[in-house]
Amino acid sequence: MSTDVEQTGEVAGEEPTALKRVMGPKLLLLFIVGDILGTGVYALTGKVAQEVGGAAWVPFLVAFVIAMITAFSYLELVTKYPQAAGAALYTHKAFGIHFVTFLVAFTVMCSGITSASTASRAFASNLAKGFGLDSDDTNLILLLALAFMALVAAVNFRGVAESVKANIVLTSVELSGLLLVIMVGFYALFAGTTDFSRTMVFDSPSDKSAFLAVTAATSLAFFAMVGFEDSVNMAEETKDPVRNFPKMMITGLGITGTIYLLVSLFSVAIVPVGELGKSETPLVTVVEKAAPNIPIDTLLPFISMFAVANSALINMLMASRLLYGMAHQEVLPPFLGKVHAKRQTPWAAILFTTALALGLIAYVSKASSSATETLGGTTSLLLLGVFTIVNVCVLVLRRDPIDRPHFVAPTLLPVLGALLCAFFVGPWTGRAGEQYVIAGWLLAIGVVLWAVTWFANRALRGKKTYLRDPEELAGDDTVN
C-alpha cells in the first residue's frame, strides 16, 4: 500500500471549496463508525444465523473483507477527487456517459430508500417489544412501520440541520447498545451459560452446500457493513482529506468489523440458532437470555429504536437530496426539484421518496415472509452493484493522473473488489428472487422518469438531457 502523501502540513492535498472544513481525524472517525453502525446488525443477526447455523460470524467476516477491499478503492478516488458527489462523480469521470452516471446516482438513492424501509421495520419491531405489544402481529408491525416512515418524512420536511457534533451523540447511543450486548456476552461467558461449540456448527435449513449458504448469508450480512461509502460526501468538509481519510476509514471499518464479529459470536453462543433466527429483535433476545435477572433487556429495545431511527432519517435525507439534485440538473422532472418557500426543504422530493418507501414497506410486508431480510438484501444488492462500478472506476481513472499526492490502492485490490462485488450481485448466491424484482422496479421508475424528462426537454424546450455539474448531485446550499 502506498499513500503517496507528502507531510507538508495540515493543508496538504486540500483543494478550494465553498464549504467549511470542520472535520478533523477524530470527528471523521466518529462519522464513519456512526454511519456503518445501525440497522443491519440490530435487525439481521438472526436471519444470517438462520442461513448458516452457528457459523453466523463467517458471513460477517466475509462481508467485512469485501467492504475493506472496496474502501481502498473509495480512498483512492476520494483523495484524488475530494468532492462530495461520491460514486456518481467517479463514474462520470471514468466513463463520461451521462445516462450511466444518472443510473449510478439513482441506484444510490434507491439504496437509501430500501435501507430506510428496513430500518422502519426494525423500529416497529423494537417499539412493539419495548412497550410489551404483540411483535408477532404483522398488521400491527406494518402500521407502526408506516407511521414511523411518515414521521421521518415530517422531520425531513421540517428541515434537519445536520451537525457533525450531533453525530457524536447519535453514534455513542448506537455504539452503547452493541457494547451492552458484548458486555452481557462476557457476563454469560464467565457465568458459564455460553456454548461456543455452536459457533463452529454449520447448518443450512434449506440443505444448501456450505459455499452457497455462506454466500447467501454474506449477501445479507453485507447490509450491516454499508455506510462507509457515505463518508466520501464529507470530503469537502474534512481537514486534509488526503491524509485523514485513509487512516480514519480503515480504522472505522476495523472497529465496526470487530464489534460485529463479537456480537455474532456471542449471539450464537448464547441463543440457539432456531430461536435467534425467528426473532425480529435478535439482540434483545440475546440480552434476555444471557442476563434474565438483570433488568437491562428493557433498555435495549429503545437503544435499538434510536439506532435504526437515526439510520432511517440519514438515508431518507440522502435520498431526497439526491433526487432533488437530479431534478435540479434537469435529468428528472422539474417538479421533483421544488423547494418549500419557508422551510427551504425539497418537499416534492421528500414526498416522492417517502411514497416509494411506504409502498415498499406495504408490498414487502404482504408479499414476503421476512420483510426485513428482503429489504436489507435489496439494499445490499443495489450497493454491491455500485461498488462493482466504483472498483472498475479506480482502474480506468489510473489513466487520469493528477500532479499532487494522493492515496493509491494496490492494483490487486480494485480488481479483486470488482470481481467479488459482481459475484455477490448474481443469482448464484442464493439471493431471493424478490430482491431482484424490487431493485428492477425501482430502477425502472428511474429510467421512465429520465425518458419522460428527455422527451420534455427535447420536444418542449429544445434542450439536451445531461448532467451539467455531476459534482453537485447532492443538491446545493439552498436546501437545509
KADAQUI-V107995 format. One record per run of one state. SS is the DSSP state (A for helix, B for strand, O for the rest). FROM is the first residue (numbers start at 0). LEN is the number of residues. If there is no record, write none. Layout:
BEGIN
ss: [SS | SS]
from: [FROM | FROM]
len: [LEN | LEN]
END
This chain:
BEGIN
ss: [O | B | O | B | O | A | O | A | B | O | A | O | A | O | A | O | A | O | A | O | A | O | B | O | A | O | A | B | O | A | O | A | O | A | O | A | O | A | O | A | O | A | O | B | O | A | O | A | O | A | O | A | O]
from: [0 | 1 | 2 | 22 | 23 | 24 | 36 | 38 | 52 | 53 | 55 | 80 | 86 | 95 | 97 | 130 | 137 | 158 | 163 | 191 | 195 | 200 | 201 | 202 | 209 | 225 | 227 | 237 | 238 | 240 | 270 | 272 | 278 | 281 | 290 | 296 | 328 | 333 | 337 | 346 | 367 | 370 | 399 | 407 | 408 | 410 | 425 | 426 | 429 | 432 | 461 | 469 | 472]
len: [1 | 1 | 20 | 1 | 1 | 12 | 2 | 14 | 1 | 2 | 25 | 6 | 9 | 2 | 33 | 7 | 21 | 5 | 28 | 4 | 5 | 1 | 1 | 7 | 16 | 2 | 10 | 1 | 2 | 30 | 2 | 6 | 3 | 9 | 6 | 32 | 5 | 4 | 9 | 21 | 3 | 29 | 8 | 1 | 2 | 15 | 1 | 3 | 3 | 29 | 8 | 3 | 8]
END
